[in-house]
Amino acid sequence: MVKQLFDINHIFFTAMGYDMSYIEFFGVFFGLIAVWLSARAHILSWPVGIVNVILAFVLYYQIQLYPDMFLQVFFFITNIIGWWRWLNPSSEEEDKKKQLKVSYMGWKQFLLVFTVCIAGTFILGSLASQLHHWFAEVFPLPSAYPYIDSFITVMSIATTFLMIEKKIESWVIWIIVDVVATILYYVKGVKFYSFEYLVFTALATYGLYNWIREYRTYKLA
């Protein structure tokens, strides 16, 4: 029964002609909650995110989005790191809740990070496109859209580190990633995940606004 719940072909319900699997539904459910909590700068975003990445890992393997699958391992680790970092700021970094403050990284650093990520996208995309040749038993089918998928992976890695440090610019990258992912997942046929990332785009926009607003309260204080 547990194995069936993790199978993308085990249907939870059908809506408007679309078959919704258990793993896709609950992956989206926990993902939306995690991002909403992040936009609110709430510490529970990290443990909820851990549940989301476990479900996403299994789903991405089944639809051959291998870079996205590997990305979930990174997310699992960084959710633990982020959880600890937000709860353990230095005295200069803490806000009124005794948690890490939001802050800016600066546009020069932001552009440098973005440029390095573009280079990383081409490197990872080249590797992902060969996985079915190198490890045919593990990856029997070729990676789907390896460069677009790698762009999502590399950018997500970079902005997660920025999120751990509560850098406001992290939301700018998330908006870009979420728009690309919305299109990719729709094309791959996991339409509820596509809808999730469309909502993520809106939540990331709200997160950017909310974190800027919180930063301004520090200056007023």
Accessible surface in RSA format (square Angstrom, percent):
REM  Atomic radii and reference values for relative SASA: ProtOr
REM  Chains: A
REM  Algorithm: Lee & Richards
REM  Probe-radius: 1.40
REM  Slices: 20
REM RES _ NUM      All-atoms   Total-Side   Main-Chain    Non-polar    All polar
REM                ABS   REL    ABS   REL    ABS   REL    ABS   REL    ABS   REL
RES MET A   1   151.88  78.7 111.01  73.5  40.86  97.3  97.13  82.6  54.74  72.5
RES VAL A   2   104.94  69.1 103.63  93.8   1.31   3.2 103.63  90.0   1.31   3.6
RES LYS A   3   179.57  87.6 169.99 104.3   9.58  22.8 117.82 106.0  61.75  65.8
RES GLN A   4    93.32  52.2  91.90  67.2   1.41   3.4  26.70  56.8  66.62  50.5
RES LEU A   5    60.43  33.7  57.04  40.8   3.39   8.5  57.10  40.1   3.34   9.0
RES PHE A   6    68.11  34.1  66.31  41.1   1.80   4.7  66.72  40.5   1.39   4.0
RES ASP A   7    54.99  38.5  51.66  51.4   3.33   7.9  12.67  29.8  42.32  42.2
RES ILE A   8    33.88  19.3  28.26  21.1   5.62  13.5  28.26  20.4   5.62  15.3
RES ASN A   9   118.38  81.6  98.42  95.1  19.96  48.1  26.73  64.3  91.65  88.6
RES HIS A  10    48.45  26.5  43.64  30.3   4.81  12.3  34.11  35.2  14.34  16.7
RES ILE A  11    69.59  39.6  49.74  37.1  19.86  47.9  49.74  35.8  19.86  53.9
RES PHE A  12    76.15  38.1  55.09  34.1  21.06  54.8  55.21  33.5  20.94  59.9
RES PHE A  13    78.73  39.4  69.93  43.3   8.80  22.9  78.73  47.7   0.00   0.0
RES THR A  14    83.25  59.2  52.12  52.8  31.13  74.2  38.35  51.5  44.90  67.9
RES ALA A  15    48.76  44.8  41.08  63.4   7.68  17.5  46.34  65.3   2.42   6.4
RES MET A  16   204.63 106.0 151.70 100.4  52.93 126.0 127.74 108.6  76.90 101.9
RES GLY A  17    73.77  91.0   0.00   N/A  73.77  91.0  35.50  97.4  38.27  85.7
RES TYR A  18    49.84  23.3  47.32  26.9   2.52   6.5  46.73  35.1   3.11   3.8
RES ASP A  19    80.46  56.4  67.69  67.4  12.77  30.2  11.42  26.9  69.04  68.9
RES MET A  20     8.66   4.5   8.66   5.7   0.00   0.0   8.66   7.4   0.00   0.0
RES SER A  21     2.47   2.1   2.23   3.0   0.24   0.6   2.23   4.8   0.24   0.3
RES TYR A  22    51.62  24.1  51.28  29.2   0.34   0.9  17.92  13.5  33.70  41.5
RES ILE A  23     3.01   1.7   0.42   0.3   2.59   6.2   3.01   2.2   0.00   0.0
RES GLU A  24     3.48   2.0   3.48   2.6   0.00   0.0   0.00   0.0   3.48   2.8
RES PHE A  25    52.41  26.2  52.30  32.4   0.11   0.3  52.30  31.7   0.11   0.3
RES PHE A  26    76.68  38.4  76.68  47.5   0.00   0.0  76.68  46.5   0.00   0.0
RES GLY A  27     0.00   0.0   0.00   N/A   0.00   0.0   0.00   0.0   0.00   0.0
RES VAL A  28     0.63   0.4   0.63   0.6   0.00   0.0   0.63   0.5   0.00   0.0
RES PHE A  29    93.27  46.7  89.81  55.6   3.46   9.0  92.99  56.4   0.28   0.8
RES PHE A  30    57.72  28.9  57.72  35.8   0.00   0.0  57.72  35.0   0.00   0.0
RES GLY A  31     1.45   1.8   0.00   N/A   1.45   1.8   1.41   3.9   0.04   0.1
RES LEU A  32    42.49  23.7  41.28  29.5   1.22   3.1  41.57  29.2   0.92   2.5
RES ILE A  33    60.09  34.2  57.50  42.8   2.60   6.3  60.09  43.3   0.00   0.0
RES ALA A  34    10.65   9.8  10.49  16.2   0.16   0.4  10.65  15.0   0.00   0.0
RES VAL A  35    32.89  21.6  32.44  29.4   0.45   1.1  32.89  28.6   0.00   0.0
RES TRP A  36   114.56  46.0 114.56  55.4   0.00   0.0  91.21  48.6  23.35  37.9
RES LEU A  37    28.57  15.9  28.57  20.4   0.00   0.0  28.57  20.1   0.00   0.0
RES SER A  38    18.38  15.5  18.38  24.5   0.00   0.0   2.77   5.9  15.61  21.9
RES ALA A  39     0.00   0.0   0.00   0.0   0.00   0.0   0.00   0.0   0.00   0.0
RES ARG A  40   112.90  47.4  99.28  50.6  13.63  32.4  10.64  14.5 102.27  62.0
RES ALA A  41     0.37   0.3   0.22   0.3   0.15   0.3   0.22   0.3   0.15   0.4
RES HIS A  42    74.42  40.7  71.87  50.0   2.55   6.5  44.59  46.0  29.83  34.7
RES ILE A  43    25.16  14.3  24.24  18.1   0.91   2.2  24.24  17.5   0.91   2.5
RES LEU A  44    90.83  50.6  90.83  65.0   0.00   0.0  90.83  63.8   0.00   0.0
RES SER A  45     4.48   3.8   1.51   2.0   2.97   6.8   0.98   2.1   3.50   4.9
RES TRP A  46    15.86   6.4  15.86   7.7   0.00   0.0  15.86   8.5   0.00   0.0
RES PRO A  47    29.27  21.3  24.25  22.1   5.03  18.3  25.17  20.8   4.11  25.5
RES VAL A  48    30.68  20.2  28.27  25.6   2.41   5.8  30.54  26.5   0.14   0.4
RES GLY A  49     6.72   8.3   0.00   N/A   6.72   8.3   6.72  18.4   0.00   0.0
RES ILE A  50    28.27  16.1  28.27  21.1   0.00   0.0  28.27  20.4   0.00   0.0
RES VAL A  51    59.18  38.9  58.56  53.0   0.61   1.5  59.07  51.3   0.11   0.3
RES ASN A  52    25.70  17.7  25.70  24.8   0.00   0.0   0.00   0.0  25.70  24.8
RES VAL A  53     6.62   4.4   6.18   5.6   0.44   1.1   6.20   5.4   0.42   1.1
RES ILE A  54    83.43  47.5  79.17  59.0   4.26  10.3  83.05  59.8   0.38   1.0
RES LEU A  55    23.59  13.1  23.59  16.9   0.00   0.0  23.59  16.6   0.00   0.0
RES ALA A  56     3.84   3.5   3.84   5.9   0.00   0.0   3.84   5.4   0.00   0.0
RES PHE A  57    73.25  36.6  73.25  45.4   0.00   0.0  73.25  44.4   0.00   0.0
RES VAL A  58    41.94  27.6  40.03  36.2   1.91   4.6  41.94  36.4   0.00   0.0
RES LEU A  59     0.00   0.0   0.00   0.0   0.00   0.0   0.00   0.0   0.00   0.0
RES TYR A  60     3.19   1.5   3.19   1.8   0.00   0.0   0.36   0.3   2.83   3.5
RES TYR A  61    95.29  44.5  91.51  52.1   3.78   9.8  64.50  48.5  30.80  38.0
RES GLN A  62    50.35  28.2  29.61  21.6  20.73  49.4  26.00  55.3  24.35  18.5
RES ILE A  63    18.00  10.2  15.70  11.7   2.30   5.5  18.00  13.0   0.00   0.0
RES GLN A  64    36.57  20.4  36.57  26.7   0.00   0.0   1.87   4.0  34.69  26.3
RES LEU A  65     0.00   0.0   0.00   0.0   0.00   0.0   0.00   0.0   0.00   0.0
RES TYR A  66     3.21   1.5   3.21   1.8   0.00   0.0   0.00   0.0   3.21   4.0
RES PRO A  67     2.85   2.1   1.08   1.0   1.77   6.4   2.83   2.3   0.01   0.1
RES ASP A  68     1.51   1.1   1.51   1.5   0.00   0.0   0.00   0.0   1.51   1.5
RES MET A  69     9.93   5.1   9.93   6.6   0.00   0.0   8.42   7.2   1.52   2.0
RES PHE A  70    96.65  48.4  90.77  56.2   5.88  15.3  90.97  55.2   5.69  16.3
RES LEU A  71     5.65   3.1   3.64   2.6   2.01   5.1   5.59   3.9   0.06   0.2
RES GLN A  72    10.66   6.0   9.12   6.7   1.54   3.7   1.24   2.6   9.42   7.1
RES VAL A  73    76.13  50.1  72.54  65.7   3.59   8.6  76.04  66.1   0.09   0.2
RES PHE A  74    37.47  18.7  33.31  20.6   4.15  10.8  36.77  22.3   0.70   2.0
RES PHE A  75    29.03  14.5  29.03  18.0   0.00   0.0  29.03  17.6   0.00   0.0
RES PHE A  76    79.26  39.7  79.26  49.1   0.00   0.0  79.26  48.1   0.00   0.0
RES ILE A  77    92.00  52.4  91.60  68.2   0.40   1.0  91.88  66.2   0.12   0.3
RES THR A  78     2.55   1.8   2.55   2.6   0.00   0.0   2.55   3.4   0.00   0.0
RES ASN A  79    13.49   9.3  13.49  13.0   0.00   0.0   0.00   0.0  13.49  13.0
RES ILE A  80    85.86  48.9  84.70  63.1   1.16   2.8  84.70  61.0   1.16   3.1
RES ILE A  81    79.13  45.0  76.20  56.8   2.92   7.0  79.13  57.0   0.00   0.0
RES GLY A  82     0.00   0.0   0.00   N/A   0.00   0.0   0.00   0.0   0.00   0.0
RES TRP A  83    92.08  37.0  92.08  44.6   0.00   0.0  84.15  44.9   7.94  12.9
RES TRP A  84   156.14  62.7 151.58  73.4   4.55  10.7 133.81  71.3  22.33  36.2
RES ARG A  85    38.24  16.1  38.24  19.5   0.00   0.0  15.26  20.9  22.98  13.9
RES TRP A  86     0.23   0.1   0.23   0.1   0.00   0.0   0.23   0.1   0.00   0.0
RES LEU A  87    87.34  48.6  69.33  49.6  18.01  45.3  69.35  48.7  17.99  48.4
RES ASN A  88    67.79  46.7  51.01  49.3  16.78  40.4  12.47  30.0  55.32  53.5
RES PRO A  89    21.47  15.6   3.29   3.0  18.18  66.1   3.47   2.9  18.00 111.9
RES SER A  90    52.79  44.6  38.60  51.5  14.19  32.7  45.91  97.8   6.88   9.6
RES SER A  91    87.21  73.7  63.50  84.8  23.70  54.6  46.81  99.7  40.40  56.6
RES GLU A  92   139.70  80.2 114.45  86.6  25.25  60.1  72.33 139.9  67.37  55.0
RES GLU A  93    58.77  33.7  54.93  41.6   3.84   9.1  27.12  52.4  31.65  25.8
RES GLU A  94    49.76  28.6  42.24  32.0   7.52  17.9   5.19  10.0  44.57  36.4
RES ASP A  95    11.42   8.0   3.14   3.1   8.28  19.6   7.48  17.6   3.95   3.9
RES LYS A  96   198.02  96.6 158.47  97.2  39.55  94.2 113.42 102.1  84.60  90.1
RES LYS A  97   103.09  50.3  81.40  49.9  21.69  51.6  66.87  60.2  36.23  38.6
RES LYS A  98   136.45  66.6 129.89  79.7   6.55  15.6  85.27  76.7  51.18  54.5
RES GLN A  99    25.87  14.5  25.87  18.9   0.00   0.0   2.43   5.2  23.44  17.8
RES LEU A 100     6.04   3.4   6.04   4.3   0.00   0.0   6.04   4.2   0.00   0.0
RES LYS A 101    71.66  35.0  69.12  42.4   2.54   6.1  26.43  23.8  45.23  48.2
RES VAL A 102     1.81   1.2   0.00   0.0   1.81   4.4   0.00   0.0   1.81   4.9
RES SER A 103    33.13  28.0  33.13  44.2   0.00   0.0  28.03  59.7   5.10   7.1
RES TYR A 104    95.48  44.6  77.23  43.9  18.26  47.5  61.19  46.0  34.30  42.3
RES MET A 105    24.22  12.5  10.92   7.2  13.30  31.7  16.00  13.6   8.22  10.9
RES GLY A 106    32.07  39.6   0.00   N/A  32.07  39.6  31.48  86.4   0.59   1.3
RES TRP A 107   155.33  62.3 150.21  72.7   5.12  12.0 123.76  66.0  31.57  51.2
RES LYS A 108   186.70  91.1 176.08 108.0  10.63  25.3 121.75 109.6  64.95  69.2
RES GLN A 109   103.03  57.6 101.36  74.1   1.67   4.0  31.99  68.1  71.04  53.9
RES PHE A 110    11.87   5.9  11.87   7.4   0.00   0.0  11.87   7.2   0.00   0.0
RES LEU A 111   107.94  60.1 107.35  76.8   0.59   1.5 107.65  75.6   0.30   0.8
RES LEU A 112   116.38  64.8 111.24  79.6   5.14  12.9 115.60  81.2   0.78   2.1
RES VAL A 113    37.90  24.9  34.86  31.6   3.04   7.3  37.77  32.8   0.13   0.4
RES PHE A 114    51.37  25.7  51.37  31.8   0.00   0.0  51.37  31.1   0.00   0.0
RES THR A 115    90.43  64.3  86.15  87.3   4.27  10.2  63.86  85.8  26.56  40.2
RES VAL A 116    92.68  61.0  88.84  80.4   3.84   9.2  91.59  79.6   1.09   2.9
RES CYS A 117     6.72   5.1   5.92   6.6   0.80   1.9   0.80   2.0   5.92   6.4
RES ILE A 118    65.16  37.1  65.16  48.5   0.00   0.0  65.16  46.9   0.00   0.0
RES ALA A 119    56.09  51.6  47.03  72.6   9.06  20.6  54.89  77.3   1.21   3.2
RES GLY A 120    20.52  25.3   0.00   N/A  20.52  25.3  18.58  51.0   1.94   4.3
RES THR A 121     9.74   6.9   9.74   9.9   0.00   0.0   9.74  13.1   0.00   0.0
RES PHE A 122   127.17  63.6 126.13  78.1   1.04   2.7 126.43  76.6   0.74   2.1
RES ILE A 123   112.71  64.1 108.14  80.6   4.57  11.0 112.29  80.9   0.42   1.1
RES LEU A 124    49.85  27.8  49.38  35.3   0.47   1.2  49.85  35.0   0.00   0.0
RES GLY A 125     0.00   0.0   0.00   N/A   0.00   0.0   0.00   0.0   0.00   0.0
RES SER A 126    52.68  44.5  48.32  64.5   4.36  10.0  31.08  66.2  21.59  30.2
RES LEU A 127    85.08  47.4  84.97  60.8   0.11   0.3  85.08  59.7   0.00   0.0
RES ALA A 128     2.56   2.4   1.22   1.9   1.34   3.1   2.56   3.6   0.00   0.0
RES SER A 129    29.85  25.2  23.12  30.9   6.73  15.5  19.96  42.5   9.89  13.9
RES GLN A 130    68.78  38.5  68.78  50.3   0.00   0.0  14.01  29.8  54.76  41.5
RES LEU A 131    20.99  11.7  20.99  15.0   0.00   0.0  20.99  14.7   0.00   0.0
RES HIS A 132    41.55  22.7  33.90  23.6   7.65  19.6  22.92  23.6  18.63  21.7
RES HIS A 133   122.04  66.7  93.37  64.9  28.67  73.3  57.92  59.7  64.12  74.6
RES TRP A 134   136.42  54.7 106.00  51.3  30.41  71.4  89.03  47.5  47.39  76.9
RES PHE A 135   108.60  54.3 102.37  63.4   6.23  16.2 108.60  65.8   0.00   0.0
RES ALA A 136    58.01  53.3  49.56  76.5   8.45  19.2  49.72  70.0   8.29  22.0
RES GLU A 137   173.35  99.5 139.62 105.6  33.74  80.3  61.42 118.8 111.94  91.4
RES VAL A 138    80.38  52.9  76.08  68.9   4.30  10.4  80.38  69.8   0.00   0.0
RES PHE A 139    10.50   5.3  10.50   6.5   0.00   0.0  10.50   6.4   0.00   0.0
RES PRO A 140    92.10  67.1  65.62  59.8  26.48  96.3  68.78  56.8  23.32 145.0
RES LEU A 141    92.12  51.3  92.12  65.9   0.00   0.0  92.12  64.7   0.00   0.0
RES PRO A 142    73.90  53.9  68.72  62.6   5.18  18.8  68.72  56.7   5.18  32.2
RES SER A 143    11.70   9.9   0.00   0.0  11.70  26.9   0.00   0.0  11.70  16.4
RES ALA A 144    17.51  16.1   9.91  15.3   7.59  17.3  17.51  24.7   0.00   0.0
RES TYR A 145   100.29  46.8  86.70  49.3  13.59  35.4  64.80  48.7  35.49  43.7
RES PRO A 146    24.70  18.0  24.70  22.5   0.00   0.0  24.70  20.4   0.00   0.0
RES TYR A 147    95.56  44.6  93.50  53.2   2.06   5.4  70.55  53.0  25.01  30.8
RES ILE A 148    78.44  44.6  75.52  56.3   2.92   7.0  78.28  56.4   0.17   0.5
RES ASP A 149     0.00   0.0   0.00   0.0   0.00   0.0   0.00   0.0   0.00   0.0
RES SER A 150     0.00   0.0   0.00   0.0   0.00   0.0   0.00   0.0   0.00   0.0
RES PHE A 151    31.63  15.8  31.63  19.6   0.00   0.0  31.63  19.2   0.00   0.0
RES ILE A 152     3.67   2.1   3.67   2.7   0.00   0.0   3.67   2.6   0.00   0.0
RES THR A 153     5.41   3.8   5.41   5.5   0.00   0.0   5.41   7.3   0.00   0.0
RES VAL A 154    22.71  14.9  22.00  19.9   0.71   1.7  22.10  19.2   0.61   1.7
RES MET A 155     0.17   0.1   0.17   0.1   0.00   0.0   0.12   0.1   0.05   0.1
RES SER A 156     2.47   2.1   2.47   3.3   0.00   0.0   0.00   0.0   2.47   3.5
RES ILE A 157    56.22  32.0  56.22  41.9   0.00   0.0  56.22  40.5   0.00   0.0
RES ALA A 158    16.76  15.4   8.69  13.4   8.07  18.4  15.07  21.2   1.68   4.5
RES THR A 159     0.00   0.0   0.00   0.0   0.00   0.0   0.00   0.0   0.00   0.0
RES THR A 160     7.15   5.1   6.92   7.0   0.23   0.5   6.42   8.6   0.72   1.1
RES PHE A 161   103.68  51.9 101.52  62.9   2.16   5.6 101.63  61.6   2.06   5.9
RES LEU A 162    21.88  12.2  21.80  15.6   0.08   0.2  21.88  15.4   0.00   0.0
RES MET A 163    12.86   6.7  12.86   8.5   0.00   0.0  12.86  10.9   0.00   0.0
RES ILE A 164     7.39   4.2   7.39   5.5   0.00   0.0   7.39   5.3   0.00   0.0
RES GLU A 165    67.72  38.9  64.28  48.6   3.44   8.2  28.90  55.9  38.82  31.7
RES LYS A 166     0.19   0.1   0.19   0.1   0.00   0.0   0.00   0.0   0.19   0.2
RES LYS A 167    50.47  24.6  50.47  31.0   0.00   0.0  20.27  18.2  30.20  32.2
RES ILE A 168     2.35   1.3   2.35   1.7   0.00   0.0   2.35   1.7   0.00   0.0
RES GLU A 169     4.88   2.8   4.53   3.4   0.35   0.8   3.50   6.8   1.38   1.1
RES SER A 170     0.00   0.0   0.00   0.0   0.00   0.0   0.00   0.0   0.00   0.0
RES TRP A 171     4.29   1.7   4.29   2.1   0.00   0.0   4.29   2.3   0.00   0.0
RES VAL A 172    37.02  24.4  36.60  33.1   0.41   1.0  36.67  31.9   0.35   1.0
RES ILE A 173     0.06   0.0   0.06   0.0   0.00   0.0   0.06   0.0   0.00   0.0
RES TRP A 174    41.96  16.8  41.96  20.3   0.00   0.0  40.19  21.4   1.76   2.9
RES ILE A 175    40.91  23.3  40.91  30.5   0.00   0.0  40.91  29.5   0.00   0.0
RES ILE A 176    61.52  35.0  57.47  42.8   4.05   9.8  61.27  44.1   0.25   0.7
RES VAL A 177     0.72   0.5   0.72   0.7   0.00   0.0   0.72   0.6   0.00   0.0
RES ASP A 178     5.07   3.5   5.07   5.0   0.00   0.0   0.00   0.0   5.07   5.1
RES VAL A 179    69.49  45.7  67.89  61.5   1.60   3.9  69.34  60.3   0.14   0.4
RES VAL A 180    38.68  25.5  37.16  33.6   1.52   3.7  37.52  32.6   1.16   3.1
RES ALA A 181     0.00   0.0   0.00   0.0   0.00   0.0   0.00   0.0   0.00   0.0
RES THR A 182    22.43  16.0  22.40  22.7   0.03   0.1  22.31  30.0   0.12   0.2
RES ILE A 183   109.36  62.2 106.18  79.1   3.18   7.7 109.32  78.7   0.04   0.1
RES LEU A 184     6.03   3.4   2.58   1.8   3.44   8.7   5.79   4.1   0.24   0.6
RES TYR A 185     1.08   0.5   1.08   0.6   0.00   0.0   0.00   0.0   1.08   1.3
RES TYR A 186   127.78  59.7 123.14  70.1   4.65  12.1  82.88  62.3  44.91  55.4
RES VAL A 187    83.76  55.1  54.65  49.5  29.11  70.1  59.92  52.1  23.84  64.7
RES LYS A 188    58.47  28.5  36.13  22.2  22.34  53.2   9.99   9.0  48.48  51.6
RES GLY A 189    35.63  43.9   0.00   N/A  35.63  43.9  23.35  64.1  12.28  27.5
RES VAL A 190     5.67   3.7   5.67   5.1   0.00   0.0   5.67   4.9   0.00   0.0
RES LYS A 191    95.66  46.7  90.86  55.7   4.80  11.4  40.79  36.7  54.87  58.4
RES PHE A 192    45.75  22.9  43.06  26.7   2.68   7.0  45.59  27.6   0.16   0.4
RES TYR A 193     2.58   1.2   2.58   1.5   0.00   0.0   2.58   1.9   0.00   0.0
RES SER A 194     5.96   5.0   5.96   8.0   0.00   0.0   0.98   2.1   4.98   7.0
RES PHE A 195   104.68  52.4  99.41  61.6   5.28  13.7 103.95  63.0   0.73   2.1
RES GLU A 196     1.98   1.1   1.98   1.5   0.00   0.0   0.00   0.0   1.98   1.6
RES TYR A 197    34.32  16.0  34.32  19.5   0.00   0.0   5.41   4.1  28.92  35.6
RES LEU A 198   102.09  56.9  99.46  71.2   2.64   6.6  99.46  69.8   2.64   7.1
RES VAL A 199    42.04  27.7  39.44  35.7   2.59   6.2  42.04  36.5   0.00   0.0
RES PHE A 200    14.84   7.4  14.84   9.2   0.00   0.0  14.84   9.0   0.00   0.0
RES THR A 201    23.55  16.7  23.55  23.9   0.00   0.0  23.00  30.9   0.55   0.8
RES ALA A 202    63.75  58.6  50.58  78.1  13.17  30.0  58.03  81.7   5.72  15.2
RES LEU A 203    24.12  13.4  23.92  17.1   0.20   0.5  24.12  16.9   0.00   0.0
RES ALA A 204     0.50   0.5   0.50   0.8   0.00   0.0   0.50   0.7   0.00   0.0
RES THR A 205    70.98  50.5  70.02  71.0   0.96   2.3  60.70  81.5  10.28  15.5
RES TYR A 206    58.61  27.4  53.24  30.3   5.37  14.0  53.57  40.3   5.03   6.2
RES GLY A 207     0.00   0.0   0.00   N/A   0.00   0.0   0.00   0.0   0.00   0.0
RES LEU A 208    39.99  22.3  39.99  28.6   0.00   0.0  39.99  28.1   0.00   0.0
RES TYR A 209   124.16  58.0 119.63  68.1   4.53  11.8  92.98  69.9  31.18  38.4
RES ASN A 210    11.14   7.7  10.76  10.4   0.38   0.9   0.00   0.0  11.14  10.8
RES TRP A 211     0.00   0.0   0.00   0.0   0.00   0.0   0.00   0.0   0.00   0.0
RES ILE A 212    39.36  22.4  39.36  29.3   0.00   0.0  39.36  28.3   0.00   0.0
RES ARG A 213   111.04  46.6 109.69  55.9   1.35   3.2  44.99  61.5  66.05  40.0
RES GLU A 214    36.23  20.8  32.83  24.8   3.40   8.1  20.75  40.1  15.48  12.6
RES TYR A 215    61.58  28.8  61.58  35.0   0.00   0.0  22.90  17.2  38.69  47.7
RES ARG A 216   152.04  63.8 151.41  77.2   0.63   1.5  42.35  57.9 109.69  66.5
RES THR A 217    65.79  46.8  61.67  62.5   4.12   9.8  54.51  73.2  11.28  17.1
RES TYR A 218    48.12  22.5  32.70  18.6  15.41  40.1  34.56  26.0  13.56  16.7
RES LYS A 219   155.07  75.7 118.79  72.9  36.28  86.4  74.29  66.9  80.78  86.0
RES LEU A 220   159.09  88.6 126.22  90.3  32.87  82.6 129.51  91.0  29.58  79.6
RES ALA A 221   119.79 110.1  49.68  76.7  70.11 159.5  75.39 106.2  44.40 117.6
END  Absolute sums over single chains surface
CHAIN  1 A    11455.2      10152.1       1303.2       8402.0       3053.2
END  Absolute sums over all chains
TOTAL         11455.2      10152.1       1303.2       8402.0       3053.2
